[in-house]
Amino acid sequence: MSNPFFSLAIGIGSKNNKGEWLEVYYPNPLFDPSPDLVSQLGDAVGYTGGNQAIELNQQQINDLRDAIADTSFHEQAEIMNTLVQSSQPVVATFLATDSAPASTPEAYLKLHLISHRYVKPHGTDLSGIFPLLPNVAWTNQGAVDLEELPQRQLQARANGELLEVSSVDKFPKMTNYVVPNGVRIAHTARVRLGAYIGEGTTIMHEGFVNFNAGTEGTSMIEGRISAGVIVGKGSDLGGGCSTMGTLSGGNDVVISVGEGCLLGANAGLGIPLGDRCTVEAGLYVTGGSKVNLLDDKGQVVETVKAASLAGKSDLLFRRNSLSGALECKTNRSAIELNEELHAHN
């Protein structure tokens, strides 16, 4: 067995009436697991190498539990003690390498790894993930296939119950699968599984974090972090602001926000920012925006496209109140976060 091994996890999920996976929950996914554990679990379930998602029958579940019952892998043993009683399908997912996912269980494991902070956004291969994530109804009774939803709703009513549909989406909300340490999330439906939420982050009610995106540390998020966007430590996104992700117009340019930055309320960002940058409230900066560069006396010295300023630090982007022109000047005063607002204790 080659080492390092990328990831290994035992999960419990749900299927539709056709036997197709809808979703998988991995209570304790392992990143770079020990060769001994891979070998023991692999032998118990008939793992033959490579990337595989093996649905376990009752005998395999029992064998897996017995294989690690008296080992040092206590957390995995506790999981198996619970799953041996499961009425839901159980799967063992082995990812020997970080290659594109080939099944729904593999795709869900990779999303878990990001939300568990094992890998950062862009740190794992998510190529071709969308076809592997079925669009389902997320309800108070779990994931429901859309074709089966009307009958499930009718049956619930017949039982005097209500089947509440909270969303119809390919991605579930992160907190039904992973709740990272040291975060505050005011509206959990606005953070998708596969988001990376750094310790110390506060996400207010209007904040949104897509999959394969997130924050590296202490931040106040009241705006939108689109897919693929990463926000550095100590940066704030004001109410209603947005970042242009790779799925929403950013194309191949990876938009990022450096450390100690501020995006004002209703601002927008379409270029990567360096550290200690500020974008004025209501101002949308795209790569093609024409920007007047100002010297220390406030005089225009050059007009450039905003893309040429990508990744540069200590910049203040603002709109000239008289001419309406977009201006940029050096911003030497770093944005310091309000420690009381960001406290999580």
N, C-alpha and C positions, 0 to 999 in steps of 0.2 A: 504494500500500500504506500503510495507516494506521500511525501510530506513536504510542505504543509498542505493540509486538507482545508478547503475553503470554508464549508459550513455543513452542519448536521442538525436536524431538529425532528422531534416527534410532535405531530400535530393532530388536532381533531377538527373536522370540518363538516360541511353540509353539501348534499348533492340534490339534483332535481330528480324527477321520476324516471328520467332516461339514464340515470347513473352517472351524470356529468358533474364534475366538481363546480360548486358555486363559490366557495371560499374555504380558507383554512386558518385556524388559530394555532399559533405555536407559543406555548406558555414560556418556554425557556430555550430559544434557539442558541446554538453554539457557533461561535466564530473561531476558526482555526482550532478545532477540537483535537484532543490528544489522539495519537495513533492507536493507543490501547482501546479507547472508547469506540472509535470508528470500527476497529476490528471486532470488538465484542458485540456491538449492535448489528454490524453487518453480517456476522456469522449467524446471529439469531434470526434474521429475517431473509436471508438468502441474497444479500447484496453482492453483485458481481463486478462492481467498479463503475467509474464514470459518474455522470449526473443522473440520478434516478429518484423517482417518487414512487414508493412501494406501498400500496394500500395493504393494510394488515388484516388478516383474518383472526379469529379468536385464538387459535392455537399459536399464531405468531406473536400476538400480544402477550400471551402467557409465557411463551419462550423468552420474549424480550424482558419481561419483568423478572423472570428467574435468572436471566443471564447477568443482570446488574444488581440483584437484590443484596448481595453481600460484598459489593465493591465500594470504592470510595466515591462513586458518582451518585451522591445522595439525592441531589435535586432531580436527576433523571429517574432515579428509582421511585421517588415520591410521585412523579408524574405518571409513571407506569402503574402504580398502585391505584391511581384514580381512573386511568383510562381503561383498566381491565374490566371495569363495570360499565363502560360506555355503550350507549345505544346508537351513537353517531359514528360515522366512519372515521377510522384512525389511519394516519399515513406517516411513514418514516421517509424523510426527504434527505438525500445525500447529494451534496454539491462538492464533487472532488475538485472542480475548477470553477473559476469565475467566468463562465461563458453565458451566452444569452439563454434565458429561461426557455424551457421547452414544454412546460405544463403549468396548469393553474397552481398546484402546490409549490412548484419551484418559484413561480412569480411571487406568490404570497410570502415565501420565505425571504426573498430578497427585499421586499418592502418592509418586513419585520426587522431585518438587519439594519436598515437605515433608521427606523424609528427607535430601535434599541441603542442607537449611536455606535454600533460596531463599525459601520462604514459611513462616510459623509456623502452628501449629494455628489453625483458624478464619480463615486468611488466604487461602483459595481455596474456590471453590464446589464442594462435593462432593455436591450434591443428587442423589438418585437413583442413587448409586454402587453400591448392593448388587446390583441386578439385572444390572449390567454386569460383576460379578466372579463367574465361575462357581465353584462349589464343586468343587474338584479334589483328587486325591491328589498330595501333594508327596513325591516319591521321590528316590532317589539317581540316577535317570535323568531327573529333571526333572518337570514337571507332566504328569499323566496323567488323562484324562477318566475319571470313575468308571465309566461304562458299558464302557469299554475296559480297565479295570484287571484283571479276572479273566484275560482272554486274555494281557495283558502279563505277569502273574505266572506263568502257565503257560509262556509262551514263555521267560521267564527261567530257570525251573527246567529246562526242556528243554535249555537251553544251559549247564547246570551253574552258573547264577548265582542270585543272590537279589535280587529287586526289593524294596528296603526302603521302606516307607511311613512317613515320619516324622510326617505329619499329614494330616488331611482338613479343608480349610478354604478360605474365600474369599480369605484373605490369606496370602501367604508370609512367611517370616521376613525381616526387613529386611536382614540381613547377606549374603544371597545376591544382593542387588541394590545395596545401598549400605552402605559402612562409613565413617561420618563420622570426621573427624580428632579426636584427643584424647579418646577415650572408652574405657571398659572395660566389656565385657559378658560376664558369667560364663556365662550360659546363653542362647545366641543365639536359640533357639526361642521365647523369651518376649518378644521384641520384634518387632512386626509391621511390615511395610512400610507407610510412611505415618506412622511415629513420628518425632518431632523430638527428637533427642538432642543437647543442647547440649554444647559443648566443656567438658571437665572432669568430665563425669558418669560415675559408676560405678554399674553395675547389677549387683547381686549375684544369686546363683542363684535366689532366690525373687522377685526383682523382675520386674515385668511392665509393659510399655508398649504400649498399644493404638494404633491408627491415629488420626491427627488429634489427637494428644496428645503430651506429653513434657516436657522440661526445658529451661530457658533457659540454664543454665550449670552451674557446679560443684554437684553434688548427689550424695548417696549414696542409692540407691534399693533398698530391700529389701522394698518393698510394691508395691501395684498402682496404676498410673496408668491410669484408665479412659478410654474414648473421649471426647475433647473437653476433658480436663483438662490444664492447663498448670501446671508447678511452677517457681517463680521461683529465681533464682540463690541458692546458699548454703543451700538448704533440704534437709532429710533426711526420708526416709520409712522408718520403722522396720520391722523384720521382721513380715510378715503384716498390715500396715495396709492400708487400702483407701480409695479416693476414689470418690465416686458420680458416674459419668459421665452424659451426656445419654441414653445408651442403657440405663442400669441404674437408673433411678429419679430422676435429676436433672431430668428433664423439660426445660423451656426454660431452666432456671437453669444457667449455665456455671460449674462448680466450678473454682476455681483456688486455688493456694497461693502466697502472696507470697514475698518474699525473707527469708532467715534464719529460716525456720520449722522446727518439728520435729513430726512426727506420730509418737507413740510406738508401740512394738510392739503389733500387733493393734488399733490405734485405727482409727476410721473418720471420714470427713469428708463431710458433705452440704451444706455452705455454703462460699462463697468465703472464704478467709482473707486478711487484710492481711499486712503485714510483721511479722517477729519474733514470731510466735504459736506457742504450744505446745499440743498436745492430748495429755493424759496417756495413757499406755499402757493399752490395753484399753477406752478410752472412745470411743463412737460418738456424734458430734454431727450431728444432722439439723436441717433447717430448723424442724421443729415441736417440737424438744426444749425443755422448760422449763428456763431457766437462772437461777440466783440470782446477781445481781450483787453483788459484795463491795466495800466501801470499803477504805481503806488500813489499817483496824483489823480487817479480816476479818468485818465485820458486813454482813448482807444489807440492801441498800438498795432493791432492786427485783427482781421476777421477770418475765422477758421470754422471748419465743421466740428461739431461737438465730438465726433468719433476720434479726432486727433488728440482729445484730452482724456481718452479712456485710460483708467488706471492711475491717473495722476492724483497726488494728494494735496490737501490744504487748498481746496478750491471752493469758492462761493458762486453759485449760479443764481442770477436774479434777473428780473425784468425791469428795464428802465421805465420809470413811471411816466416820463414825458414822451419818449419816442416809441416805446413799446419794444425796443430791441432787446434781445437776449444778451446778457453781459456775464462775464466771468472775471473774478478777481481773486487774489490769494486770500485765503481765510486762515489766518494764523491762530485764531482762538479755537481750540478743540471743543467739541460739544461734550459737556460732562453730564452724565445722567443723574437724575434725582434718585439718590440711594433709597429714600423712603418709599418711593413709588415702586421700586424694583425689588424690595425685600420680599422674601418668600417664607418668613418664619412668623 
